[in-house]
Amino acid sequence: MEVRRADRRIATFRIYAIQEYEKRDFPSAGGYQSNVVAFARLTSVRPA
């Protein structure tokens, strides 16, 4: 997965897990719309 940062560089992430949580176990703060969470690690940052 790639994300363009505020400094215009491109950060690349690798997703290593996806987890679905029961709604009753998911925090209500922040107005979450889904109970699916993707876990990722930054793997590189490159110029735009």
All heavy atoms as atom14 arrays in JSON, in Angstrom:
{
  "sequence": "MEVRRADRRIATFRIYAIQEYEKRDFPSAGGYQSNVVAFARLTSVRPA",
  "atom14_mask": [
    [1, 1, 1, 1, 1, 1, 1, 1, 0, 0, 0, 0, 0, 0],
    [1, 1, 1, 1, 1, 1, 1, 1, 1, 0, 0, 0, 0, 0],
    [1, 1, 1, 1, 1, 1, 1, 0, 0, 0, 0, 0, 0, 0],
    [1, 1, 1, 1, 1, 1, 1, 1, 1, 1, 1, 0, 0, 0],
    [1, 1, 1, 1, 1, 1, 1, 1, 1, 1, 1, 0, 0, 0],
    [1, 1, 1, 1, 1, 0, 0, 0, 0, 0, 0, 0, 0, 0],
    [1, 1, 1, 1, 1, 1, 1, 1, 0, 0, 0, 0, 0, 0],
    [1, 1, 1, 1, 1, 1, 1, 1, 1, 1, 1, 0, 0, 0],
    [1, 1, 1, 1, 1, 1, 1, 1, 1, 1, 1, 0, 0, 0],
    [1, 1, 1, 1, 1, 1, 1, 1, 0, 0, 0, 0, 0, 0],
    [1, 1, 1, 1, 1, 0, 0, 0, 0, 0, 0, 0, 0, 0],
    [1, 1, 1, 1, 1, 1, 1, 0, 0, 0, 0, 0, 0, 0],
    [1, 1, 1, 1, 1, 1, 1, 1, 1, 1, 1, 0, 0, 0],
    [1, 1, 1, 1, 1, 1, 1, 1, 1, 1, 1, 0, 0, 0],
    [1, 1, 1, 1, 1, 1, 1, 1, 0, 0, 0, 0, 0, 0],
    [1, 1, 1, 1, 1, 1, 1, 1, 1, 1, 1, 1, 0, 0],
    [1, 1, 1, 1, 1, 0, 0, 0, 0, 0, 0, 0, 0, 0],
    [1, 1, 1, 1, 1, 1, 1, 1, 0, 0, 0, 0, 0, 0],
    [1, 1, 1, 1, 1, 1, 1, 1, 1, 0, 0, 0, 0, 0],
    [1, 1, 1, 1, 1, 1, 1, 1, 1, 0, 0, 0, 0, 0],
    [1, 1, 1, 1, 1, 1, 1, 1, 1, 1, 1, 1, 0, 0],
    [1, 1, 1, 1, 1, 1, 1, 1, 1, 0, 0, 0, 0, 0],
    [1, 1, 1, 1, 1, 1, 1, 1, 1, 0, 0, 0, 0, 0],
    [1, 1, 1, 1, 1, 1, 1, 1, 1, 1, 1, 0, 0, 0],
    [1, 1, 1, 1, 1, 1, 1, 1, 0, 0, 0, 0, 0, 0],
    [1, 1, 1, 1, 1, 1, 1, 1, 1, 1, 1, 0, 0, 0],
    [1, 1, 1, 1, 1, 1, 1, 0, 0, 0, 0, 0, 0, 0],
    [1, 1, 1, 1, 1, 1, 0, 0, 0, 0, 0, 0, 0, 0],
    [1, 1, 1, 1, 1, 0, 0, 0, 0, 0, 0, 0, 0, 0],
    [1, 1, 1, 1, 0, 0, 0, 0, 0, 0, 0, 0, 0, 0],
    [1, 1, 1, 1, 0, 0, 0, 0, 0, 0, 0, 0, 0, 0],
    [1, 1, 1, 1, 1, 1, 1, 1, 1, 1, 1, 1, 0, 0],
    [1, 1, 1, 1, 1, 1, 1, 1, 1, 0, 0, 0, 0, 0],
    [1, 1, 1, 1, 1, 1, 0, 0, 0, 0, 0, 0, 0, 0],
    [1, 1, 1, 1, 1, 1, 1, 1, 0, 0, 0, 0, 0, 0],
    [1, 1, 1, 1, 1, 1, 1, 0, 0, 0, 0, 0, 0, 0],
    [1, 1, 1, 1, 1, 1, 1, 0, 0, 0, 0, 0, 0, 0],
    [1, 1, 1, 1, 1, 0, 0, 0, 0, 0, 0, 0, 0, 0],
    [1, 1, 1, 1, 1, 1, 1, 1, 1, 1, 1, 0, 0, 0],
    [1, 1, 1, 1, 1, 0, 0, 0, 0, 0, 0, 0, 0, 0],
    [1, 1, 1, 1, 1, 1, 1, 1, 1, 1, 1, 0, 0, 0],
    [1, 1, 1, 1, 1, 1, 1, 1, 0, 0, 0, 0, 0, 0],
    [1, 1, 1, 1, 1, 1, 1, 0, 0, 0, 0, 0, 0, 0],
    [1, 1, 1, 1, 1, 1, 0, 0, 0, 0, 0, 0, 0, 0],
    [1, 1, 1, 1, 1, 1, 1, 0, 0, 0, 0, 0, 0, 0],
    [1, 1, 1, 1, 1, 1, 1, 1, 1, 1, 1, 0, 0, 0],
    [1, 1, 1, 1, 1, 1, 1, 0, 0, 0, 0, 0, 0, 0],
    [1, 1, 1, 1, 1, 0, 0, 0, 0, 0, 0, 0, 0, 0]
  ],
  "atom14_positions": [
    [[0.85, -1.15, 0.0], [0.0, 0.0, 0.0], [0.9, 1.23, 0.0], [1.89, 1.29, 0.72], [-0.88, -0.02, 1.24], [-1.8, 1.17, 1.34], [-2.99, 0.99, 2.67], [-2.12, 1.79, 3.96], [0.0, 0.0, 0.0], [0.0, 0.0, 0.0], [0.0, 0.0, 0.0], [0.0, 0.0, 0.0], [0.0, 0.0, 0.0], [0.0, 0.0, 0.0]],
    [[0.58, 2.23, -0.82], [1.37, 3.46, -0.89], [0.53, 4.64, -0.42], [-0.66, 4.72, -0.69], [1.85, 3.71, -2.31], [2.84, 2.68, -2.79], [3.4, 3.0, -4.16], [2.82, 3.82, -4.89], [4.44, 2.43, -4.49], [0.0, 0.0, 0.0], [0.0, 0.0, 0.0], [0.0, 0.0, 0.0], [0.0, 0.0, 0.0], [0.0, 0.0, 0.0]],
    [[1.21, 5.55, 0.29], [0.56, 6.75, 0.82], [1.45, 7.94, 0.5], [2.66, 7.9, 0.78], [0.37, 6.65, 2.35], [-0.22, 7.92, 2.9], [-0.5, 5.44, 2.69], [0.0, 0.0, 0.0], [0.0, 0.0, 0.0], [0.0, 0.0, 0.0], [0.0, 0.0, 0.0], [0.0, 0.0, 0.0], [0.0, 0.0, 0.0], [0.0, 0.0, 0.0]],
    [[0.88, 8.97, -0.08], [1.64, 10.2, -0.34], [1.64, 11.03, 0.95], [0.6, 11.36, 1.48], [1.05, 11.01, -1.48], [1.9, 12.24, -1.81], [1.43, 12.97, -3.04], [1.37, 12.13, -4.21], [2.39, 11.9, -5.03], [3.56, 12.44, -4.79], [2.24, 11.13, -6.08], [0.0, 0.0, 0.0], [0.0, 0.0, 0.0], [0.0, 0.0, 0.0]],
    [[2.85, 11.36, 1.42], [2.99, 12.12, 2.65], [2.85, 13.61, 2.39], [2.83, 14.05, 1.24], [4.37, 11.83, 3.27], [4.56, 10.39, 3.6], [5.91, 10.02, 4.13], [6.9, 11.06, 4.23], [7.99, 10.97, 4.98], [8.22, 9.88, 5.68], [8.86, 11.94, 5.01], [0.0, 0.0, 0.0], [0.0, 0.0, 0.0], [0.0, 0.0, 0.0]],
    [[2.75, 14.39, 3.45], [2.63, 15.84, 3.35], [3.84, 16.45, 2.64], [3.72, 17.47, 1.96], [2.46, 16.46, 4.73], [0.0, 0.0, 0.0], [0.0, 0.0, 0.0], [0.0, 0.0, 0.0], [0.0, 0.0, 0.0], [0.0, 0.0, 0.0], [0.0, 0.0, 0.0], [0.0, 0.0, 0.0], [0.0, 0.0, 0.0], [0.0, 0.0, 0.0]],
    [[5.02, 15.82, 2.77], [6.23, 16.33, 2.1], [6.35, 15.82, 0.66], [7.37, 15.97, 0.03], [7.48, 15.99, 2.9], [7.74, 14.49, 3.0], [6.98, 13.68, 2.41], [8.7, 14.11, 3.69], [0.0, 0.0, 0.0], [0.0, 0.0, 0.0], [0.0, 0.0, 0.0], [0.0, 0.0, 0.0], [0.0, 0.0, 0.0], [0.0, 0.0, 0.0]],
    [[5.28, 15.21, 0.14], [5.14, 14.7, -1.23], [5.9, 13.39, -1.48], [5.82, 12.83, -2.56], [5.57, 15.74, -2.29], [4.98, 17.12, -2.12], [3.57, 17.27, -2.58], [3.4, 16.92, -3.98], [2.25, 16.52, -4.49], [1.2, 16.46, -3.75], [2.15, 16.2, -5.76], [0.0, 0.0, 0.0], [0.0, 0.0, 0.0], [0.0, 0.0, 0.0]],
    [[6.66, 12.91, -0.49], [7.33, 11.62, -0.65], [6.29, 10.5, -0.55], [5.21, 10.7, -0.03], [8.42, 11.47, 0.4], [9.54, 12.5, 0.18], [10.51, 12.54, 1.31], [11.27, 11.3, 1.37], [12.05, 10.96, 2.38], [12.2, 11.77, 3.4], [12.7, 9.82, 2.38], [0.0, 0.0, 0.0], [0.0, 0.0, 0.0], [0.0, 0.0, 0.0]],
    [[6.65, 9.33, -1.03], [5.73, 8.2, -1.04], [6.18, 7.16, -0.02], [7.31, 6.66, -0.09], [5.67, 7.56, -2.44], [5.38, 8.64, -3.44], [4.72, 6.37, -2.44], [4.35, 8.47, -4.42], [0.0, 0.0, 0.0], [0.0, 0.0, 0.0], [0.0, 0.0, 0.0], [0.0, 0.0, 0.0], [0.0, 0.0, 0.0], [0.0, 0.0, 0.0]],
    [[5.32, 6.88, 0.93], [5.59, 5.86, 1.94], [4.91, 4.57, 1.51], [3.75, 4.58, 1.12], [5.06, 6.31, 3.3], [0.0, 0.0, 0.0], [0.0, 0.0, 0.0], [0.0, 0.0, 0.0], [0.0, 0.0, 0.0], [0.0, 0.0, 0.0], [0.0, 0.0, 0.0], [0.0, 0.0, 0.0], [0.0, 0.0, 0.0], [0.0, 0.0, 0.0]],
    [[5.66, 3.48, 1.56], [5.11, 2.18, 1.2], [4.97, 1.33, 2.47], [5.9, 1.25, 3.28], [6.04, 1.46, 0.2], [6.18, 2.29, -0.94], [5.47, 0.12, -0.22], [0.0, 0.0, 0.0], [0.0, 0.0, 0.0], [0.0, 0.0, 0.0], [0.0, 0.0, 0.0], [0.0, 0.0, 0.0], [0.0, 0.0, 0.0], [0.0, 0.0, 0.0]],
    [[3.81, 0.74, 2.62], [3.51, -0.1, 3.78], [3.19, -1.51, 3.31], [2.63, -1.7, 2.22], [2.29, 0.43, 4.55], [2.53, 1.75, 5.21], [2.35, 2.93, 4.5], [2.92, 1.84, 6.53], [2.55, 4.16, 5.1], [3.13, 3.06, 7.13], [2.95, 4.23, 6.42], [0.0, 0.0, 0.0], [0.0, 0.0, 0.0], [0.0, 0.0, 0.0]],
    [[3.52, -2.48, 4.13], [3.13, -3.87, 3.86], [2.14, -4.29, 4.92], [2.43, -4.23, 6.12], [4.34, -4.78, 3.89], [3.95, -6.2, 3.63], [5.11, -7.11, 3.57], [4.59, -8.47, 3.38], [5.32, -9.5, 3.16], [6.62, -9.37, 3.08], [4.77, -10.68, 3.0], [0.0, 0.0, 0.0], [0.0, 0.0, 0.0], [0.0, 0.0, 0.0]],
    [[0.97, -4.7, 4.48], [-0.06, -5.18, 5.41], [0.3, -6.61, 5.8], [0.54, -7.46, 4.96], [-1.45, -5.12, 4.75], [-1.81, -3.67, 4.46], [-2.49, -5.8, 5.65], [-3.07, -3.48, 3.66], [0.0, 0.0, 0.0], [0.0, 0.0, 0.0], [0.0, 0.0, 0.0], [0.0, 0.0, 0.0], [0.0, 0.0, 0.0], [0.0, 0.0, 0.0]],
    [[0.36, -6.85, 7.12], [0.73, -8.17, 7.6], [-0.41, -8.9, 8.29], [-0.31, -10.1, 8.55], [1.96, -8.12, 8.5], [1.78, -7.35, 9.78], [1.3, -7.96, 10.92], [2.1, -6.0, 9.83], [1.14, -7.24, 12.09], [1.95, -5.28, 10.99], [1.46, -5.9, 12.12], [1.3, -5.18, 13.28], [0.0, 0.0, 0.0], [0.0, 0.0, 0.0]],
    [[-1.51, -8.21, 8.56], [-2.66, -8.87, 9.18], [-3.9, -8.02, 9.01], [-3.83, -6.79, 8.94], [-2.4, -9.11, 10.67], [0.0, 0.0, 0.0], [0.0, 0.0, 0.0], [0.0, 0.0, 0.0], [0.0, 0.0, 0.0], [0.0, 0.0, 0.0], [0.0, 0.0, 0.0], [0.0, 0.0, 0.0], [0.0, 0.0, 0.0], [0.0, 0.0, 0.0]],
    [[-5.02, -8.69, 8.93], [-6.32, -8.03, 8.93], [-7.15, -8.74, 9.97], [-7.2, -9.98, 10.01], [-7.0, -8.1, 7.55], [-6.16, -7.34, 6.54], [-8.42, -7.55, 7.62], [-6.66, -7.42, 5.12], [0.0, 0.0, 0.0], [0.0, 0.0, 0.0], [0.0, 0.0, 0.0], [0.0, 0.0, 0.0], [0.0, 0.0, 0.0], [0.0, 0.0, 0.0]],
    [[-7.75, -7.97, 10.85], [-8.52, -8.56, 11.95], [-9.89, -7.91, 12.02], [-10.01, -6.69, 11.91], [-7.78, -8.32, 13.28], [-8.46, -8.89, 14.49], [-8.44, -10.41, 14.51], [-7.43, -11.03, 14.21], [-9.56, -11.0, 14.84], [0.0, 0.0, 0.0], [0.0, 0.0, 0.0], [0.0, 0.0, 0.0], [0.0, 0.0, 0.0], [0.0, 0.0, 0.0]],
    [[-10.91, -8.72, 12.21], [-12.27, -8.21, 12.41], [-12.62, -8.41, 13.88], [-12.39, -9.48, 14.44], [-13.26, -8.97, 11.53], [-14.65, -8.4, 11.61], [-15.6, -9.04, 10.6], [-15.15, -9.87, 9.79], [-16.78, -8.68, 10.62], [0.0, 0.0, 0.0], [0.0, 0.0, 0.0], [0.0, 0.0, 0.0], [0.0, 0.0, 0.0], [0.0, 0.0, 0.0]],
    [[-13.14, -7.36, 14.5], [-13.49, -7.4, 15.91], [-15.0, -7.33, 16.07], [-15.69, -6.7, 15.27], [-12.86, -6.21, 16.65], [-11.36, -6.29, 16.71], [-10.57, -5.69, 15.74], [-10.72, -6.98, 17.73], [-9.19, -5.76, 15.79], [-9.34, -7.06, 17.79], [-8.58, -6.45, 16.81], [-7.22, -6.53, 16.86], [0.0, 0.0, 0.0], [0.0, 0.0, 0.0]],
    [[-15.5, -7.94, 17.12], [-16.91, -7.81, 17.46], [-17.2, -6.35, 17.78], [-16.38, -5.68, 18.42], [-17.26, -8.68, 18.67], [-17.16, -10.17, 18.41], [-18.22, -10.66, 17.45], [-19.33, -10.09, 17.42], [-17.92, -11.62, 16.71], [0.0, 0.0, 0.0], [0.0, 0.0, 0.0], [0.0, 0.0, 0.0], [0.0, 0.0, 0.0], [0.0, 0.0, 0.0]],
    [[-18.33, -5.84, 17.35], [-18.67, -4.44, 17.6], [-18.64, -4.12, 19.09], [-18.2, -3.05, 19.5], [-20.05, -4.1, 17.04], [-20.11, -4.09, 15.53], [-19.53, -2.8, 14.99], [-19.79, -2.74, 13.5], [-19.17, -1.62, 12.87], [0.0, 0.0, 0.0], [0.0, 0.0, 0.0], [0.0, 0.0, 0.0], [0.0, 0.0, 0.0], [0.0, 0.0, 0.0]],
    [[-19.05, -5.05, 19.93], [-19.08, -4.78, 21.38], [-17.68, -4.65, 21.96], [-17.47, -4.08, 23.01], [-19.87, -5.86, 22.11], [-19.2, -7.21, 22.12], [-20.01, -8.24, 22.93], [-19.34, -9.51, 22.92], [-19.54, -10.47, 22.03], [-20.42, -10.3, 21.08], [-18.86, -11.6, 22.09], [0.0, 0.0, 0.0], [0.0, 0.0, 0.0], [0.0, 0.0, 0.0]],
    [[-16.65, -5.2, 21.27], [-15.27, -5.14, 21.74], [-14.5, -3.97, 21.13], [-13.35, -3.73, 21.49], [-14.53, -6.43, 21.4], [-15.13, -7.64, 22.1], [-15.73, -7.46, 23.18], [-15.0, -8.75, 21.56], [0.0, 0.0, 0.0], [0.0, 0.0, 0.0], [0.0, 0.0, 0.0], [0.0, 0.0, 0.0], [0.0, 0.0, 0.0], [0.0, 0.0, 0.0]],
    [[-15.12, -3.28, 20.2], [-14.44, -2.21, 19.48], [-14.69, -0.88, 20.17], [-15.82, -0.6, 20.57], [-14.94, -2.17, 18.04], [-13.94, -1.65, 17.06], [-12.81, -2.39, 16.75], [-14.1, -0.43, 16.45], [-11.87, -1.93, 15.84], [-13.17, 0.04, 15.54], [-12.06, -0.71, 15.24], [0.0, 0.0, 0.0], [0.0, 0.0, 0.0], [0.0, 0.0, 0.0]],
    [[-13.67, -0.04, 20.34], [-13.87, 1.24, 21.04], [-14.89, 2.12, 20.31], [-14.91, 2.17, 19.09], [-12.5, 1.9, 21.01], [-11.59, 0.99, 20.31], [-12.33, -0.21, 19.84], [0.0, 0.0, 0.0], [0.0, 0.0, 0.0], [0.0, 0.0, 0.0], [0.0, 0.0, 0.0], [0.0, 0.0, 0.0], [0.0, 0.0, 0.0], [0.0, 0.0, 0.0]],
    [[-15.72, 2.78, 21.07], [-16.74, 3.65, 20.45], [-16.2, 5.04, 20.15], [-16.8, 5.79, 19.4], [-17.96, 3.74, 21.36], [-17.59, 4.27, 22.61], [0.0, 0.0, 0.0], [0.0, 0.0, 0.0], [0.0, 0.0, 0.0], [0.0, 0.0, 0.0], [0.0, 0.0, 0.0], [0.0, 0.0, 0.0], [0.0, 0.0, 0.0], [0.0, 0.0, 0.0]],
    [[-15.06, 5.42, 20.75], [-14.49, 6.75, 20.51], [-14.01, 6.88, 19.08], [-13.52, 5.94, 18.49], [-13.32, 6.99, 21.48], [0.0, 0.0, 0.0], [0.0, 0.0, 0.0], [0.0, 0.0, 0.0], [0.0, 0.0, 0.0], [0.0, 0.0, 0.0], [0.0, 0.0, 0.0], [0.0, 0.0, 0.0], [0.0, 0.0, 0.0], [0.0, 0.0, 0.0]],
    [[-14.16, 8.06, 18.5], [-13.64, 8.34, 17.17], [-14.61, 8.1, 16.04], [-14.3, 8.36, 14.9], [0.0, 0.0, 0.0], [0.0, 0.0, 0.0], [0.0, 0.0, 0.0], [0.0, 0.0, 0.0], [0.0, 0.0, 0.0], [0.0, 0.0, 0.0], [0.0, 0.0, 0.0], [0.0, 0.0, 0.0], [0.0, 0.0, 0.0], [0.0, 0.0, 0.0]],
    [[-15.79, 7.6, 16.32], [-16.8, 7.42, 15.29], [-16.42, 6.39, 14.24], [-16.58, 6.62, 13.04], [0.0, 0.0, 0.0], [0.0, 0.0, 0.0], [0.0, 0.0, 0.0], [0.0, 0.0, 0.0], [0.0, 0.0, 0.0], [0.0, 0.0, 0.0], [0.0, 0.0, 0.0], [0.0, 0.0, 0.0], [0.0, 0.0, 0.0], [0.0, 0.0, 0.0]],
    [[-15.88, 5.27, 14.64], [-15.48, 4.23, 13.69], [-16.69, 3.75, 12.88], [-17.76, 3.55, 13.42], [-14.86, 3.03, 14.42], [-13.57, 3.38, 15.11], [-13.53, 3.55, 16.49], [-12.41, 3.55, 14.38], [-12.35, 3.88, 17.13], [-11.22, 3.88, 15.02], [-11.2, 4.04, 16.39], [-10.04, 4.36, 17.02], [0.0, 0.0, 0.0], [0.0, 0.0, 0.0]],
    [[-16.48, 3.54, 11.58], [-17.56, 3.07, 10.72], [-17.48, 1.57, 10.47], [-18.41, 0.98, 9.94], [-17.5, 3.81, 9.38], [-17.75, 5.3, 9.54], [-17.65, 6.01, 8.21], [-17.57, 5.41, 7.16], [-17.66, 7.32, 8.26], [0.0, 0.0, 0.0], [0.0, 0.0, 0.0], [0.0, 0.0, 0.0], [0.0, 0.0, 0.0], [0.0, 0.0, 0.0]],
    [[-16.39, 0.95, 10.84], [-16.21, -0.47, 10.58], [-15.45, -1.1, 11.74], [-14.81, -0.4, 12.52], [-15.42, -0.66, 9.29], [-15.23, -2.02, 9.02], [0.0, 0.0, 0.0], [0.0, 0.0, 0.0], [0.0, 0.0, 0.0], [0.0, 0.0, 0.0], [0.0, 0.0, 0.0], [0.0, 0.0, 0.0], [0.0, 0.0, 0.0], [0.0, 0.0, 0.0]],
    [[-15.55, -2.4, 11.85], [-14.83, -3.1, 12.91], [-13.72, -3.98, 12.33], [-13.3, -4.94, 12.92], [-15.79, -3.91, 13.77], [-16.59, -4.91, 12.95], [-16.8, -4.73, 11.76], [-17.06, -5.96, 13.6], [0.0, 0.0, 0.0], [0.0, 0.0, 0.0], [0.0, 0.0, 0.0], [0.0, 0.0, 0.0], [0.0, 0.0, 0.0], [0.0, 0.0, 0.0]],
    [[-13.23, -3.62, 11.13], [-12.11, -4.32, 10.49], [-10.87, -3.45, 10.6], [-10.9, -2.26, 10.29], [-12.42, -4.62, 9.01], [-11.23, -5.28, 8.33], [-13.66, -5.5, 8.9], [0.0, 0.0, 0.0], [0.0, 0.0, 0.0], [0.0, 0.0, 0.0], [0.0, 0.0, 0.0], [0.0, 0.0, 0.0], [0.0, 0.0, 0.0], [0.0, 0.0, 0.0]],
    [[-9.76, -4.04, 11.07], [-8.52, -3.31, 11.26], [-7.42, -3.97, 10.42], [-7.26, -5.19, 10.46], [-8.09, -3.31, 12.75], [-6.76, -2.63, 12.94], [-9.17, -2.67, 13.6], [0.0, 0.0, 0.0], [0.0, 0.0, 0.0], [0.0, 0.0, 0.0], [0.0, 0.0, 0.0], [0.0, 0.0, 0.0], [0.0, 0.0, 0.0], [0.0, 0.0, 0.0]],
    [[-6.69, -3.16, 9.64], [-5.54, -3.66, 8.9], [-4.28, -3.22, 9.64], [-4.14, -2.05, 9.99], [-5.54, -3.09, 7.48], [0.0, 0.0, 0.0], [0.0, 0.0, 0.0], [0.0, 0.0, 0.0], [0.0, 0.0, 0.0], [0.0, 0.0, 0.0], [0.0, 0.0, 0.0], [0.0, 0.0, 0.0], [0.0, 0.0, 0.0], [0.0, 0.0, 0.0]],
    [[-3.38, -4.15, 9.88], [-2.12, -3.86, 10.54], [-1.03, -3.82, 9.47], [-0.95, -4.71, 8.63], [-1.78, -4.95, 11.56], [-2.78, -5.04, 12.68], [-3.91, -5.83, 12.57], [-2.58, -4.31, 13.84], [-4.83, -5.91, 13.61], [-3.49, -4.38, 14.88], [-4.62, -5.18, 14.77], [0.0, 0.0, 0.0], [0.0, 0.0, 0.0], [0.0, 0.0, 0.0]],
    [[-0.19, -2.77, 9.48], [0.82, -2.61, 8.45], [2.11, -2.07, 9.03], [2.11, -1.43, 10.07], [0.3, -1.66, 7.37], [0.0, 0.0, 0.0], [0.0, 0.0, 0.0], [0.0, 0.0, 0.0], [0.0, 0.0, 0.0], [0.0, 0.0, 0.0], [0.0, 0.0, 0.0], [0.0, 0.0, 0.0], [0.0, 0.0, 0.0], [0.0, 0.0, 0.0]],
    [[3.2, -2.34, 8.31], [4.53, -1.83, 8.68], [5.07, -0.99, 7.53], [4.92, -1.34, 6.36], [5.49, -2.99, 8.94], [5.19, -3.72, 10.2], [6.31, -4.73, 10.51], [6.03, -5.44, 11.74], [5.41, -6.61, 11.8], [5.04, -7.23, 10.72], [5.17, -7.17, 12.97], [0.0, 0.0, 0.0], [0.0, 0.0, 0.0], [0.0, 0.0, 0.0]],
    [[5.73, 0.09, 7.89], [6.41, 0.92, 6.9], [7.59, 0.16, 6.33], [8.42, -0.36, 7.09], [6.88, 2.22, 7.54], [7.64, 3.2, 6.65], [6.72, 3.75, 5.56], [8.22, 4.33, 7.49], [0.0, 0.0, 0.0], [0.0, 0.0, 0.0], [0.0, 0.0, 0.0], [0.0, 0.0, 0.0], [0.0, 0.0, 0.0], [0.0, 0.0, 0.0]],
    [[7.67, 0.05, 5.0], [8.76, -0.69, 4.4], [9.74, 0.21, 3.66], [10.91, -0.14, 3.51], [8.25, -1.77, 3.43], [7.44, -1.16, 2.43], [7.44, -2.81, 4.17], [0.0, 0.0, 0.0], [0.0, 0.0, 0.0], [0.0, 0.0, 0.0], [0.0, 0.0, 0.0], [0.0, 0.0, 0.0], [0.0, 0.0, 0.0], [0.0, 0.0, 0.0]],
    [[9.27, 1.37, 3.16], [10.19, 2.29, 2.49], [9.54, 3.65, 2.32], [8.34, 3.8, 2.42], [10.59, 1.75, 1.12], [9.48, 1.72, 0.24], [0.0, 0.0, 0.0], [0.0, 0.0, 0.0], [0.0, 0.0, 0.0], [0.0, 0.0, 0.0], [0.0, 0.0, 0.0], [0.0, 0.0, 0.0], [0.0, 0.0, 0.0], [0.0, 0.0, 0.0]],
    [[10.42, 4.64, 2.08], [9.97, 6.0, 1.74], [10.82, 6.43, 0.55], [12.04, 6.29, 0.58], [10.15, 6.98, 2.93], [9.75, 8.38, 2.53], [9.36, 6.52, 4.13], [0.0, 0.0, 0.0], [0.0, 0.0, 0.0], [0.0, 0.0, 0.0], [0.0, 0.0, 0.0], [0.0, 0.0, 0.0], [0.0, 0.0, 0.0], [0.0, 0.0, 0.0]],
    [[10.17, 6.93, -0.49], [10.91, 7.33, -1.69], [10.45, 8.69, -2.16], [9.37, 9.15, -1.82], [10.76, 6.28, -2.78], [9.36, 6.06, -3.25], [9.32, 4.95, -4.31], [8.0, 4.49, -4.58], [7.14, 5.07, -5.38], [7.45, 6.17, -6.0], [5.94, 4.56, -5.56], [0.0, 0.0, 0.0], [0.0, 0.0, 0.0], [0.0, 0.0, 0.0]],
    [[11.26, 9.35, -2.97], [10.88, 10.65, -3.51], [9.63, 10.53, -4.39], [9.35, 9.47, -4.94], [12.07, 11.08, -4.36], [13.2, 10.2, -3.96], [12.6, 8.94, -3.42], [0.0, 0.0, 0.0], [0.0, 0.0, 0.0], [0.0, 0.0, 0.0], [0.0, 0.0, 0.0], [0.0, 0.0, 0.0], [0.0, 0.0, 0.0], [0.0, 0.0, 0.0]],
    [[8.93, 11.63, -4.52], [7.72, 11.64, -5.36], [8.07, 11.46, -6.82], [9.16, 11.71, -7.25], [6.98, 12.96, -5.17], [0.0, 0.0, 0.0], [0.0, 0.0, 0.0], [0.0, 0.0, 0.0], [0.0, 0.0, 0.0], [0.0, 0.0, 0.0], [0.0, 0.0, 0.0], [0.0, 0.0, 0.0], [0.0, 0.0, 0.0], [0.0, 0.0, 0.0]]
  ]
}
